[in-house]
Amino acid sequence: MKKDIQGSKSRKIIELDKKIISQSYHRDSFGFVYDHAKGDYIYDVEGNKYLDFTASVAVANIGHANDEVIKAIKKQVEKGLHCAFPDFYAELPVHFVEKLLTFVPPHLNNAFLSNSGTESVEAAYKCARWHTYKKWFIAFEHAFHGRTMGSLSMTNSKPVQRERYAPFMPIIHVPFPYIYRMPFATEEECTQYCLDKIEQAMQKHHGDIAGIMVEPIQGEGGYIVPPMDFHRRLKKMCEKHSILYCADEVQSGCFRTGTFLASEQFNVKPDIVSLSKAIGGGIPMGVTLANKQIMDWKQGSHSNTFGGNLIACAAGSASLDYMKKYKLGENAARQGKELMKILNELKEKYECIGDVRGLGLMIGVEIVKDKRTKEHAEELVNEIRKHALQKGLILLEAGKSVIRLCPPLTITKEEVVQAMHILEDAIKQSI
Ligand SMILES: Cc1ncc(COP(=O)(O)O)c(C=O)c1O
């Protein structure tokens, strides 16, 4: 049944929003106004219920308003909200990090705490520059690392994000192996082309490159999965040139792809890792991880006010426990396979599905005008999302014309099947 999304309540809120909220935010919610959420479902102010295939942008990995997290937050609220951890010692943030370190490869044994993805990338960037004394960084075309000036300098996803903000930090952008859209016959040729370009960049600024920032799977840029040996070969090149390999796992981390870090899927050990989004269990948090020898900056060289916030650490800690207890990584891998199977069947049936790619529950469906020309179909993406929403499924886009599927890692097989029925109906209605 078609939902009445834009009723009088939502219209009123949207009107007020347009008057008093910065319109730099990117909203295309088709009139949907959030009211509350529980588990895998979101409810709007008109009383409609939706299956959430966005996890509120890869944050709600353990589902919305998780009971264990709420319990931990309530308990902490009674004890205190903020302890100025960057200025005073405190138990909870230290224990949170101690727990987090058991989820990641052992060489990552030091953490810097902050409040967002962009901050956790900034910290990685600054840490690499501090440690190496070097100035340049390499980042990728289509990359998204955040919007503060250091991270934005590396971001290269949509032109509007950088428009009017130059000059940037000294960054060299190099191609990412976007197999579907690059003119190569094989994955190997595509990988080699990109690695050659990176090698050229490394040689051009030889001796003055601190690090390379890379998303294991590009997120905002279009859920682009590189060939499985790309990261390993890239890391090897970094070692050869003494360049730090920094993995931005803000979106791909916290079991989204099946393993805690997506880097594990590609068999690489990053020198520095940036986490955020799901790590705070729904409360803002950023964590930058590295080996103690790399995180060697001295007192005062990087800090903040809210890093190690008590509510965020309580929520983050409960969230880690929940992920482990309910084996959410295994569920992500299992449901991801199920989704890929159904999506590949849909790809055979519909001319507008050009490509289906992903790992675990980080899956992109590239929508095109026709399979042969691969022309982007931006408007069709919007139509499909709108019709899906009207049928009770929330979807996000990514890149130029990609539907991104990143549901909570708690979804069930029944919900996967239900979501794919809705998606197919929405496609039929939109083409
Ligand atoms: C890979 C990646 N890095 C960094 C960021 C920036 O995170 P935030 O919006 O919390 O600053 C994002 C946000 O989407 C992201 O996907």
The ligand as an ORCA input file, in Angstrom:
! r2SCAN-3c Opt
* xyz 0 1
  C      34.621      6.950      4.510
  C      34.188      8.183      5.229
  N      35.108      8.958      5.820
  C      34.769     10.064      6.503
  C      33.450     10.472      6.592
  C      33.107     11.725      7.340
  O      32.398     11.441      8.478
  P      31.577     12.590      9.262
  O      30.429     12.954      8.388
  O      31.184     11.955     10.541
  O      32.516     13.720      9.459
  C      32.455      9.702      5.977
  C      31.055     10.109      6.043
  O      30.209      9.685      5.304
  C      32.831      8.536      5.282
  O      31.920      7.756      4.682
*
